[in-house]
């Protein structure tokens, strides 16, 4: 009787120990003493991510959140049940302090780096539980920045708690049928009842993580004008003291392409008790601190998905044989994985550069030029890494051949989940315009150009110098185009190419800097190889394809 061939499935090694870039970056930035203090939790999480969490994720693959709207006797209850892995992810997130770390500030300006290094390991194996964590973190930041002492005292200790019995997550209820990116079209109204209590009425079309205990939302106070300036940011708790929903009706869970483990709901608000956070206008401005945080989380999730897919593809390439050799020994397959490694490394350094700026900003340590750079790069990093994640994850699926298309391998869900990243918290087009049209864009480009020229002067000879020169030329090209193009329509039409040019150039610059400064010859060699692979992949055509690179 003939035996059938059974292909070995890919496996992960401890995802902290196996990630040379993560370990090299942390050693470079944190130094030995601080790294030694936080490394045990990274090692622990890396082991869980490669072992029990990874196994549970595959076992829990078919489970999704459920909504029960009525009990057996006809009472409206609107109860959402999440999956087993989500419950486990919450316990782990609270224990690790994934929303507590940046507010405890034990590492000073490096607290965000510690937090997001953990989030980077946590995200790919917890079915996007990072979504409520991002909104919770953002809500804590927005409340603190609002100066509303009562709400800060009420909510922030819960949002940043390490006690599972006290911990709250927060929703972020902005999107309505009238507008996603253009929240100024929101129709949810706010008015005071006879006792002076604010109540909200409206329909929120897309509310992620609808099981949260509180939410920040936009609504238009009675008598306010149209547009974003007429909106106010409101705080609400989703349940009353008796456990009943606070004037909230859950109409349905959304049937989404990906992130299906996230309980995203469509809600109707009918007399929902709420409280203005910081006045009764300029709500779109009030949510900016929250968006800075959630966009940074989005970028971290993007590079985490890229690394996770690539790690699986690299392991599979060692186990799979074709044409009398392992895939890992096939020159073209090896070249393909090298290019994906380069793109992932570049996106990692870009994202953690943004994290570094965020940490310095919260520590009050940002210099003026850095503050300009932080504002300018936040939308660019988010849009670039979101698009890069879709590309890299799609390529890693292809690296599995037909197995990458089969659901029970657990591979296809990576692409579906990654596709949310260019959409959530601002689409590519919206964020490109945000970066291009902000008042200090030209100054930010001047800061970047100065940094790139310094890298050129210190890079010596060879691959790193060539890469530094390319980055400097691309930034100069973007700066010239932005400052000399007078036609507003032409500016808007080129905004996406402008943003991607800047992102690719800064990625190249950061690879050069890492290669120059990181410890050990392996880091320098990896940076040179990554720069070479990126150039082969098209970054050296920045100035040759129209006004800006596509």
Rosetta blueprint (number, residue, H / E / L):
1 X L
2 X L
3 X L
4 X L
5 X L
6 X L
7 X L
8 X L
9 X L
10 X L
11 X L
12 X L
13 X L
14 X L
15 X L
16 X L
17 X L
18 X L
19 X L
20 X H
21 X H
22 X H
23 X H
24 X H
25 X H
26 X H
27 X H
28 X H
29 X H
30 X H
31 X H
32 X H
33 X H
34 X H
35 X H
36 X H
37 X H
38 X H
39 X H
40 X H
41 X H
42 X H
43 X H
44 X H
45 X H
46 X H
47 X H
48 X H
49 X H
50 X H
51 X L
52 X H
53 X H
54 X H
55 X H
56 X H
57 X H
58 X H
59 X H
60 X L
61 X L
62 X L
63 X L
64 X L
65 X L
66 X E
67 X E
68 X E
69 X E
70 X E
71 X L
72 X L
73 X L
74 X L
75 X L
76 X E
77 X E
78 X E
79 X E
80 X E
81 X E
82 X L
83 X L
84 X H
85 X H
86 X H
87 X H
88 X H
89 X H
90 X H
91 X H
92 X H
93 X H
94 X H
95 X H
96 X H
97 X L
98 X L
99 X L
100 X L
101 X H
102 X H
103 X H
104 X H
105 X L
106 X L
107 X L
108 X H
109 X H
110 X H
111 X H
112 X H
113 X H
114 X H
115 X H
116 X H
117 X H
118 X H
119 X H
120 X H
121 X H
122 X H
123 X H
124 X L
125 X L
126 X L
127 X L
128 X L
129 X L
130 X H
131 X H
132 X H
133 X H
134 X H
135 X H
136 X H
137 X H
138 X H
139 X H
140 X H
141 X H
142 X H
143 X H
144 X H
145 X H
146 X H
147 X L
148 X L
149 X H
150 X H
151 X H
152 X H
153 X H
154 X H
155 X H
156 X H
157 X H
158 X H
159 X H
160 X L
161 X L
162 X L
163 X L
164 X L
165 X L
166 X L
167 X L
168 X L
169 X L
170 X E
171 X E
172 X E
173 X E
174 X L
175 X E
176 X E
177 X L
178 X L
179 X E
180 X L
181 X L
182 X L
183 X H
184 X H
185 X H
186 X L
187 X L
188 X L
189 X E
190 X E
191 X E
192 X E
193 X L
194 X L
195 X L
196 X L
197 X L
198 X E
199 X E
200 X E
201 X E
202 X E
203 X E
204 X E
205 X E
206 X E
207 X E
208 X L
209 X L
210 X L
211 X L
212 X L
213 X L
214 X E
215 X E
216 X E
217 X E
218 X E
219 X E
220 X E
221 X E
222 X L
223 X L
224 X L
225 X L
226 X L
227 X L
228 X H
229 X H
230 X H
231 X E
232 X E
233 X E
234 X E
235 X E
236 X E
237 X E
238 X L
239 X E
240 X L
241 X L
242 X L
243 X L
244 X L
245 X E
246 X L
247 X L
248 X E
249 X E
250 X E
251 X E
252 X E
253 X E
254 X L
255 X L
256 X L
257 X L
258 X L
259 X L
260 X L
261 X L
262 X L
263 X L
264 X L
265 X E
266 X E
267 X E
268 X E
269 X E
270 X E
271 X E
272 X E
273 X E
274 X E
275 X E
276 X E
277 X L
278 X L
279 X L
280 X L
281 X L
282 X L
283 X H
284 X H
285 X H
286 X H
287 X L
288 X H
289 X H
290 X H
291 X H
292 X H
293 X H
294 X H
295 X H
296 X H
297 X H
298 X H
299 X H
300 X H
301 X H
302 X H
303 X H
304 X H
305 X H
306 X H
307 X H
308 X H
309 X H
310 X H
311 X H
312 X H
313 X H
314 X H
315 X H
316 X H
317 X H
318 X H
319 X H
320 X L
321 X E
322 X E
323 X L
324 X L
325 X E
326 X E
327 X H
328 X H
329 X H
330 X L
331 X H
332 X H
333 X H
334 X H
335 X H
336 X H
337 X H
338 X H
339 X H
340 X H
341 X H
342 X H
343 X H
344 X H
345 X H
346 X H
347 X H
348 X H
349 X H
350 X H
351 X H
352 X H
353 X H
354 X H
355 X H
356 X H
357 X H
358 X H
359 X H
360 X H
361 X H
362 X H
363 X L
364 X L
365 X L
366 X L
367 X L
368 X H
369 X H
370 X H
371 X H
372 X H
373 X H
374 X H
375 X H
376 X H
377 X H
378 X H
379 X H
380 X H
381 X H
382 X H
383 X H
384 X H
385 X H
386 X H
387 X H
388 X H
389 X H
390 X H
391 X H
392 X H
393 X H
394 X H
395 X H
396 X H
397 X H
398 X H
399 X H
400 X L
401 X H
402 X H
403 X H
404 X H
405 X H
406 X L
407 X H
408 X H
409 X H
410 X L
411 X L
412 X H
413 X H
414 X H
415 X H
416 X H
417 X H
418 X H
419 X L
420 X L
421 X L
422 X L
423 X L
424 X L
425 X L
426 X L
427 X L
428 X H
429 X H
430 X H
431 X H
432 X H
433 X H
434 X H
435 X H
436 X H
437 X H
438 X L
439 X L
440 X L
441 X H
442 X H
443 X H
444 X H
445 X H
446 X H
447 X H
448 X H
449 X H
450 X H
451 X H
452 X H
453 X H
454 X H
455 X H
456 X H
457 X H
458 X H
459 X L
460 X L
461 X L
462 X L
463 X H
464 X H
465 X H
466 X H
467 X H
468 X H
469 X H
470 X H
471 X H
472 X H
473 X H
474 X H
475 X H
476 X H
477 X H
478 X H
479 X H
480 X H
481 X H
482 X H
483 X H
484 X H
485 X L
486 X L
487 X L
488 X H
489 X H
490 X H
491 X H
492 X H
493 X H
494 X L
495 X H
496 X H
497 X H
498 X H
499 X H
500 X H
501 X H
502 X H
503 X H
504 X H
505 X H
506 X H
507 X H
508 X H
509 X H
510 X H
511 X H
512 X H
513 X H
514 X H
515 X H
516 X H
517 X H
518 X L
519 X L
520 X L
521 X H
522 X H
523 X H
524 X H
525 X H
526 X H
527 X H
528 X H
529 X H
530 X H
531 X H
532 X H
533 X H
534 X H
535 X H
536 X H
537 X L
538 X L
539 X H
540 X H
541 X H
542 X L
543 X L
544 X L
545 X L
546 X L
547 X L
548 X L
549 X L
550 X L
